[in-house]
Amino acid sequence: MKNTFEKLGFFVQNNRFSVLLIAFLFIIIAMQGAQLIEMKSGTETFVGKDSPLYQDYDHLYQSIFQTQSIVVMVEGNEVKNADLMEAVDRLEHQLRATNGVIETTSPASLIKTVNYQMTGRYELPETDEEIKAIIDGNPDIFSQIIPDNTHMLISVVMAGSASDKTQEDILTATEDAVSFAEFPPSYNIIVTGDPAFSISMNYEMNSSMGILLGLSAIFMLIVLLIVFKHVRWCILPLPVVLLGIVYTFGAMGYIGISMSMVTMSAFPILIGVGIDYAIQFHNRLEEEMVDKGNKSRAVIETIKHTGPAVLIALVMTALGFFSLFTSTVPMIQDFGKLLLIGIAMCYLASIFVGVVILSIFDSYSDRNPLNKITKKIKPSNPEKKKKPEGESESDRLIGKVLQKTTILTIKYDVIVLGIACLLCFGGLYLDQSVPIQTDVQTFVPQDMPALVDLSHMGDVMGGTDELNLIIKVEDTASPDVLKWIEQFSEHGVASNSHIYSASSIVDLVKEYNGGVIPDTSQEIENIYSEIPEAQKDRYIYGKNMLLLNFNIGNAVADIKVTGIKELTNIVEEDMQWMPAPPGTAVTITGNNVVFIEVITALTSGRVAMTFLGLVLVLIGLFVVYRDWVKALVPVIPMVIVIGWSGGVMSLLNISYTPLTATLGALILGVGSEYAILMMERYFEEKDKGLHPMEAINMASSKIGSAIVASGATTVFGFMALLASPFPMISDFGMVTVIDIVLALLATFVVFPPLMILLDTWRDKRKGSKAAEKQTEIKKQIQGAEI
């Protein structure tokens, strides 16, 4: 492999300006691709479109029955008055002509309907008393949209499958219509609902993306100036990794990876991980320039030695990330794709652009007239310049601290490894008690106006979560089917405290037939013909599909995952002993069922995801090194860190979410790099003839500073996540920062004694086998002489 990279080094050194030109052209191409990125936050980001769960939800419910509403909530001293109803009527007139609006429902339109039935005039009464009499006289009709004297709702209904653009257009039209409707000044008008919440969340994600990247860059700039100041142009790794991020944005657009709440958090991670590569190449090139003196040869040696080491670390990181593809959740799969693409782009930017720019800067520095004048005015002291080999590295404070730490941990190896393992087992035990968070509203900024409005509406109107039962029948007008729906609905509401009401076509049929279900199909067909299409289409599709909705209030927040799963199981059990008529099939679906199933699968599958990552990294290291010691040593410290991470989450009371469920894979991917780079340098020094203790000390002093610098920049890059307004992302950032610090600690505390212990054991074993073989040969020679 090193021969290949040596040839690559010759190519890069001989074509430096061509490399930069190609890099610039790719920037232009990447900027075009970045414009293709789409923002997504819907159900399709949580569940794969080819899964049976989504097929039932999308094809049977969302595409056919589901509607979603932008809600205009009016609150004031008294909502049962004529002036207010006139404003509501003006609002409805404007919204009905809006493209994508199926219907509008308001107290004003219902009052006109009731007034028509009473007087034959489809108009609003002129006095407050008449308005109040109609509302109070028909509680069944108005209780849902006028829950009390101070609140009312206007619903702007659109198709459940409406595109994000359509939803945004209708939301804008609603806000404009509110201002033109001229509501009385004493009333507060709130435009809310799930579509308004989703649109606001997408906007918040988009606006916070730039802030996170900017903070990440600022934090890294600071830490590079502090811990990487021993090299020239110490901030150069930052623009190099940002170039890799630009390329990643371009690839993201061309491949079709959407921006979601999870994928947006990948970029600070990529900056943190990718800057490691730039720092390693930068550090080695500076070292080679000092040692070799030959600038051209320094580039070749840097690519020859650092290229393979960092590539191996990258491959192991990729194998850790590859376990994310076992998730059935599309946005986690996209998260994995983005991480894999990003680390590859950062590596290419580092090995080509980073090395080339540094070598050009060095050449320019030598030719700079100001530097030559400075040297003449202030000549350097040759005695001071000439230091013993390696002294320039070991004299650094970080190098000295790491050397002393290495010596101390190896001296007390049994104690260090014993304590590390005990803490690991304790963390794994505590990890079992870490709760799972499933309420999407807790993932977003809690002070987001759209969330505050939505919560306020929920407090006033009650929750609107549902279980949706798709009923496939031979005839939608069958009296037996409708009577079963009536009985099953009444039983569900009466027997379960979390089912507050039920709605179906049965309610409309009874309303049009004096409160009873007809006994013949023909009578039911006649009633169907009288029901307005907009109302009927909510519960009936064609001749063979009906919908039954169970209102379960605010179940996602109140009874959580376990409660909704139990409720679903209870409904399924009820269908067993209260079976539907022959030829009827019932499917329980809906947004809550889909989402809860996905979140449960995501969080409960984290152990399998982490285990697969471990196996992949272990196999990958063995394939590369053909050596079980070299395969095990980088993995064991990361297993220990994964155990520590579980303890950290339990102690900090942080729940598992779609992001924190990926921590095991991330720790493996990010943390194993440090151990691999340390191990590579250890064996490089050992191959030069150094004793194991000398080799580990030299590795700690020479590459340790670069690892600390890259680890610190990674930590600071992840710290940008702490500033995210999204609690899910900020919690993830907090745990990840702690885990990276623990990975660094494991690299310099657990790795050295483990490396020396296993390598020495292997050398002794090889030595004893060689001695036994030599003794056997001597015996054979002596036997031959006799």
N, C-alpha and C positions, 0 to 999 in steps of 0.2 A: 504493500500500500504506500509506503514512504517513497518508493521509487516513482510511483505515479504522481504523487504530490510534489516531488522534486522537479519533475518535468513541468508540472503546472506552475511551479515557482519560476522556472526559466521563462515560460510563456508570459506570465504576468509582468515580470521584470522587463522583458523585451518589448512589451506592447502596452505600456502604462497609459498612454493617452488614448489609445483605441479602446481600452477597457472603460475609461471615464466617459468617452463619447457614447458607447453602447449603454452605459448606466443612465446617462441623461435621456437617451431615446426611450428607455423603458419607463422613465418618470412620466413622460408625455403619454405613453400608452396606458400607464396605471391611472392617471388622472381621468382619462376617458372612461375607464372601467368603473371608477369610484362613483361616477354619476348614475350608474345603473343599480346601486344599492337601494333596497326597499326596507321601510320600517314595518315590522309586523308584531302584533301582540295578541292575536286571536287564538282560538282553539287549535288551529292548524299548527301553531308553534309548540303545542303540548303533546299532540298525538299524531302519529303517522297516518297519512290519508289512505294507505293500503291496509290498515288494520281493521278487523271486523268491528271493533268498538267504534271507530270513526265512521265506518261505512253505515252502521245503524244510525249514528247521530246525524251524519251529513245527508245521506240519501233518504232516510225515513223521516227525519224530524226537521233538520235545518232547512233543507231545500223545499220541503212540502208545507210544513205547518208553522215553523218558528217565525215569529215576528219580533222585532225589537223596537223599542220606543224611546224617542227623546221626550222627556217629560218637562212641562212647564208648570212649576209649582207656584201658586199664588197664596200669600199669607198676609193677613191684616186683621183689623178688629172685627169685621163682619163681612163674610163673603157672599151671603145670600141677599144681594141687592141688584137692582136693575142696571145701574151704571156700570158695575163691574161685568155683568153678563153681556152688555153691549160691546165692551172691549174684547171679551173672550170671543164673541161672535165675529168681530172684525179680524181677530187673529186667525180663526179657523178659515175664513174666506180666503185669506192670503196664502195659507199653508196648503190648502187642498189643490192649488194649481202648481205646487212645487213638484218637480220631476223626482220620482222615487218614493213619494209619499203615497201609501196605500189608502189610508184613511186617517181622520182625526176624531178623537173622542173627547168631549168636554161636557161640563154641566149645561152650557148654553144649548148645544145641539140636542141633548136629552130633554131639556125643558121644552124646547120647540116640539119635539116628538110627542111628549105627554100632552102638551097644549093642543096639538092637532087632534089627538084622540079625544080630548075633552070638548073642544070648541069647533074643530074643523079648520082652524087657522094655524099654519105652520110658521109661527112667529113668537118672539119673546114677549111676555106680558110687560106692561109699562110700569107697574108699581112694584115696590119692594115686597108688599104684603102678598101679592099674587105669586111672585117668585118663591118666597119662603113657604107658601102653602103647598106649592107643587113639590118642592124638595122634601119638606117634612112629611108630606102625604105619601111619598114613594121611597121609603128607606131602602128597599131591596135594590132599587135602581141607582140611587145616589150615594149610598154609604161608602162605596169603594173610592169614589172620586171627591167626595166632600166628607171627610172623616169627622170634622167638627166645624164650629162656626167661624174658625179663623184660618182654615186651609182648604184649598181646592187644587185639583190636578187637571191638566190638559195633556192628552197623550197624542203624540205625532208618530204614527205607526209606519214602519218600513219593513221590507222583507228581511228575514234573518240572514239571508245570503248576500245582502247588499254589500258592495265593495267599500273599502276604506274611503275612497274618493266620494262615493255617493253619500256615505254617512256624514262626512265633513261638509259637503254641500248643503245637506238638509239641516245640519246643526247651524251653519251660518245663516241659512234662510230663516230658521226659527228665531235666532237672535235678532235678525233684522225685522222680522214681523212683530216681535214683541215691542220694539221701539216705535213702529208705525201704528200699532193698535191703540196707543194712547190710553194706557191703563190709568185709573185714578191715582194721584200722587201718594196717597196714604198706604198703598199696597207695595209689598216687596215681591219682585218677580225673580224666580230662580229657574234657570234652564239647566236641567240635569238628566240623569238616566245613564244606563250602561254605555251606549255609544259615545256620549259626551265624556264619560270617564275614560274610555279607551283612547279617544282622540287626544285628550289632555295628557294621558300617560305617554303616548307616542311622542308628543311634542316635548315633554319633560325629558324623555330619553335622548332625543335628538339634541336638545340644548345642553344637557349635562355631559354629553360625549366629549365635546370640545374642552369643557372645563377639566374633566378627568385627565385627558391627554396633556393639557397645558400644565396642570399641577404635577403630573408625573414627570414631565420634562424639567420643571423647575426644581423639584426635589432631587432629581438625579444630578442636575448641574451642581447643586450645593454639595452633594456627597462626593462627586468626582473631584471637586476642588479641595476637598478635605482629605480623602483617603487615597486618591490617585495622583497626588501632586508630585510624587517622586519621579514622574516621567514628564517629558515635554509634551505640549499640546494635550493636556490631561482631559480636556472636555471633548476631544475629537470623537470618542466612542458614542457620544450622544447623537450628533447629526448622522452618524453612520447607521445607528439602530433606527432612527426616525426615517431614514431612507428605506430601510426594510419594511417599516410600517406603511409607508406610501405604496410600496409594491404590493403589500398584503391587501390594502384597501382596493387596489385595482383588480387583483385576483378574486377578491370577494364579490365584486360586481359582475365580472365575466362568468364566474362559476354559478352565480345565483344564490349566494348565501345571504339571507336576510338579516337585518339588524333587529335584535330582540333584547329583552331585559338581560338575558344571559350572555349573548354574543358581544354586547357592548362592553362587558367587563373583561373581555379577552385582550383588549389592546393595552391597558396598563400592565397586564400579565406579560404580554409579548415584549413590551419595552423592558420590563424587568428581567426576563429570561434572555432576550436577544442581546442586551448590552453586555452580558457575560462573554459572548463570542467576540465582540469588538474589543473588550478589555483584554481578553487572553491573547489575541493577535497583536494588539498594541504593546502589551507588556513584553511579549517574547521578541518582537521586532526591536524594541529599545534595548533589551538585553543582548541580542545578537549584534547590534550596532556597536555596543560597548566592547563586547568580547572579541568580535571578529575584526572590527575596523573597516572591513570591506562592505560598503553599503549594498552593492548588488548581491553579494553572497548572503547578506543578512536577510534580504527578502526571500531568497530561495530557501534558506535554512528555517526561517519562520514558517513558511507554508509547508515545508517538508515535515517538520516536527509537530507544529501546533494544528495544522490542518487535519491530520488523521485523528489526533486526540480529541479535538473539539467535535469532529464529525461523529466519532464513536459516542461521545456524550450526547450529541444531538439525536442520534439514532435511538439511544436508550430513553431519552426524553420522549421521543416520538412513540416508542413502544408503551411508555407509561400513559401517554395521552390516547393511544389507540384503544385502550379499554373503554373510553367514552363512547365508542361506537356500539358497544353492547346495549346501550340505553335505547329504549323504544321511543324516546321523546325527541322530536325533530330538532328543537333548539339546542339540546345537549349534543346531538350529532353534529349540528352546525358549529357549535362551540369547539368540538374536537377537530373538525375540518379546519377551522380558522386557526387554531393553535398549531396544527401540523404545517399548514401553509406559511404561517407567520414565522416559525422558527427556521424554516428552510430559507425564506427570504432574508431574514436577518443574518443567517450564516453566509449566504452569497454576498450580501452587502459588505460583510466584515472581511471575508477572505479576498475579495476583489477590490472594492472601493476603499475600504478602510486601510488596507496594507498599501495600496497604490498612493493614496493621498498622503499618508505618513512618510513614505519614501520620497515623494516629491517635495513635501515640506522640508525634509531633512536636506535634500539637495539644494533647495533654494536658500536654506539657512546658511549652508557653507559658502554660497556665492554672494550672499547679502553684503554689500559694501559696508554697511553700518557695523556688522559683526566683525569684519576685518579691521576696521578702525578701532573698535573697542578692544580687540585682542592686542593691537599695537600699543594703545594707550595703557592698557592694564593686562600685561602678559600673565599667563597662568603659571602657577607654581608647579613644576614637574614633580617635586617631592610629594606635594599634596595630591596631585592628580593620580599618581601611581599608587594604587592600593593593592594589597594582597588579593588573590583570586577569591571572589565570593564575598569580600568584606563590604562592598558597596550595598549588597543585599542584606546581609546579616546585621549590619549596623542600624538598619531601620528599626524603629520602635516596634512596629507590627511584627517584623521578622523575629525580633528578640523575644517578644511575648509568646509567639507561636512556638518557638523552639523550646522555651521553658515549659510551656503547657504540654508539648509533646513528650518531653523527658519525664515530667511529673505523671502523666497518665500512663505511660509505659511502665514506670516504676511501680505504680499501684494498679496494675492492669486488672487484676481479679476484682478488686473493690469497685473500680470504675465501671467495668462491664456488668458486675452484679447489680449495682444501683440502677444502671440504665435499663436493664431487663426488668427489674422489679417495678420501676416507674412505668414501663411499657405495658406490663400485665395489668397494673392498676388502672391505667388509662383505658385499656380495652374493656375492662370490667365496667368502668364508669360510662363508657360510650353507649352501653346498652340502655342507659336511662335518659339519654339525650332525646328530647321530644321532637316531633315532626310538625312543621308548620305548613298548613295547606291553604290558608285564606289569602287569596291574591291581594286583597286590599291591604294586608300587612306588609306586602313587598314594596309598596310605593310610598313616596313621601307623605307622612301623615298630615302635614299642613297644606297639601295640594288642594287648591280651591275646589276642583272637580270632585275630589274624594270627600271633602267637608260637606259639599252640597248633597252628594249621594247619600252620605251617612245621615244627614239631616232629614232627607226624604224618607229614609228607612225608619228613623225614629218616629216620624209623624205617621207614616202609612203602614209601617210594619214591613217585614222582609218579603221578598218576592222570589225566593229560591223555589225550585219546582222539581218534582219527579214527573217525567213525561212517559206515558204508557202508549206505545203505538199498537193499535189493535187491528190485525189483518183479518178480514171477514170475507165471506162469500157474497154477502149482500148488506150494504150499509143501512138499508131500510128494514132489517130484520127486527121484529118486536122482541124476540128472545135476546138478541144481542144488546139492545138498548135497555131492557129490563135488568140484564146482568150488570151492565155498566152502572145503572142506578143503585142496585143493591151493593155492588162492590165499593162504590164511592161512599155510600152511607156507612158501610162497615169500616172502611179505612179511616174516615174522619172520627167515627165514634170510638174506635178501639185503640187509636194511637194519638198520643198527646202532641206529637210533632207534625201531624197532618192537620192543618187548620181548615182547609176547604178543598173542594174538588170542582172542576169545571169540565164540561163536555157538551156534545151536541144534544144530549138529553135535556139540559137546562133550557135550551132554545125550543125544543120540541114541546116540552111541558108548558112553557110560557105561551106558545101559540095554540095549545089544546086544553086550556082550562086546568093545568096542573097535573095531567095524567098522560101516560104513554099510550098511543093507540094500539089496538089489538091486531091490526093488519098492516102489511107492508105498503099497500096502496094508500092507506090513510097517511102513513108516515111520509111517503113520496109527495103527497099533496101538501103536507106541511113544509117539507123541504123547499118546495117551489115558492112558498110564501116568504121564507126567510131571506133577507138580503145576502147577496153573494159574499160580501166582505165579512159578515159574521159567520156564515156557514163554512167558508173556506178555512177558518181557524181550527175546525174540528173534524172536517170530513174531506176526503180526497177520492174522487172518482166513485167507483162502486164497491171498492174493497178495502178501504182504509179509514180508520177513525182514530181520534186522539182523546186521551183522558189525562188531565193535568191534576196532580196533587200539589197544593200549595204547602210547602214545608217551612214557611217563614224565613228566618235568618239562620238557617241550619248550618251553613258553612262556618259561621262565626260561633254559633251556640253549641252545636253538638259535634263539630269537627269531623275528621275522617271516619273515626270508629262509629260515631253515631249515624252518619249517612249510610255507611256500609250495612250497619245493623238494620236500619230502616228499610233499605232496599231488600235485604234478606227477608224481613218480615212480610213485605208486600209479595215477594215471590212465594213464601210459604202460604200466605192467604190464598193465592191463586191455585195452590195445590188442593186445598180442601173446599174452596169455592170456585171450581173450575168454570172457565168460559164455555159457552155452547160449542157443540161439535163443529169442526171446520174453522175454528177461531184460534189465532196465535197472538200472543202478547209479548212485546219487547219493551223492557224498561230502559230508557235512555235519557238524554238531556245533558245540558252543559255541566251540571254538577256531578252527575254520574261519570261522565267522561273525564272531567278534571280530577276528581278524587282518585279514580282508578290509576290515572297517569302519575299523579304525585306519589301515590302509595308505591307503585312499581319503581319509580325513580329513587325514592329514598330507601326503600327496603332492599333494592338491588345494589346499594353502594358497596356492600361487603364483597359481593361477587365481582363487581367492577374493580375494586382494589386488588382482590386476589388474582384476577386475570392479568392486571397490570404487573403485579409481582412476577407471575410466571413468565410473561412475555419479556420483561427486562432480564430476568435470570437466563432464559433461553438465549436471548439476544447476546448477552455478554459471553455466554459459553461458546456460541457460534463464532464470535469475533476472536476470543482468546484461546479457545480449546483448552481451558484451564479452569477447574472448578473453584480454585481459590480466588482467582481473578474475577470469576463470575459471582461468587458469594459475598466477597468483602464489600463492594459498593452497595449491595442490596440490603444487607443486615442492618446497617445504621438507619436506612430509610424505613425499614419495618419497625424499628424502635421509635422513630419519629412519628409514624402513623399511630402507634399506641399512645405516645405522648399527646398527640393532637386530640384524640378522643377525650382524654382527661381535661385538656384545656377547654374544649367546648362545654363539658359538663360543669366545670368550675365557673366559667363565664356565663353560664345559663343561655347559651346560644343554640337555637333550634336548627334542625336539618331542613334545608330548603333545596330547590333545584340546583343552586350554586354550591352550597356547602357539602352537598352529597358527592360532589366531584373532587373533594379535597384529597382523598387517598391517591387518585390518579395524578393530581397535580404535584403532590409531595414527591411521589415516585419520579415524575418527569423532571421536576426542577431540582430536587435535592440530590438525586443520584449523579447529576453532572459534577457536583463538587467533589464527591468521593472518587469518581472516575478520573477526573483531572489530577487529583492528588496521587492516585494509584499509578497513573501513567508516568508522572514525574518521578515517583519512587522507584519504579523499575528502570526508568531511563538512567537514574543516578546509580542504581545497583549494577546495571550492565557496564558501567564505567569502572567497576571494581570496588565500589564502596561497600563497607559493612552495612547490614540492614539498619542498625541504629543511625549510622552516619547518613545513609540514603534517606531515611524518613525525616531526619533533621534538615537535610539539604532541601528536600521537597517542601517541607513546611516553610523554610525561610525564603526560598526562591519563588514558588508558585502560591504560597500562602497569602502573601500580600495582595496578589491579583485576585485570589478567591474571595478574600475579605472585601476588597473593593467591589467586585462584581456582586457579591452577596449583599453588601450594603446598598448598592444601587438598586438591586432587585427589591430589597425591603422598602426602600424609599419609593420605588415605582409602585409597589402594591399599596403603600400608604396613601396614594392618591385616591384609592377606592374608599378610604375612610371618609373622604369629603363628599361622597356620592349622596344625593338626597334620598336615594332608594335604600331603605333599611336592609333589604336582602343583600345588596351589593356592599354596603358599609360593614355589615356583620361578616360577610365573606372576606372583605379586606382585612378586618381585624384578626381573624383566625389565620389567614394566610401569612400576614406579616409575622405573627408569632411562630407559625410553623417554619417559615424560612429561617428565622433566627435559630430555632431548634435544629434545623438541618445543618446550619453552619456550626452550631455547637457540637452536633454529632460528628461532623467531618473532622473537627480538630480535637475532640475529646474521646469519642468512641472509635473512630476509624484507625488512628495510629496504633493503639494497643492491639486492636483486632488484627490489623495488617501484620504487625510484627509477630504476634502469637501464631497465626496460621501459616505465615511464610516461613518462620523459623521451624515450626513443626514439620512442614513439608521438606525443608532443606535437611533436617536431621533424619527424616525418613529416607530421603534419597541417599544421604550419606551412609546410613546403616545398610541400605540395600547394596550400595556400591562396595562397602567393606565386606559384606557377606559374599558378594560375587567375586571380589578379589581373593578372599580366603578360599573359596571353592576352586578358583583357577590355580592357586598355589598347591592345594591338595592334589589336583589333577596332575600338575607338573611333577610333584614329589612321587606320586604313584607311578608315573611313567618312568621316572629315573630308577625306581626300585625294580 
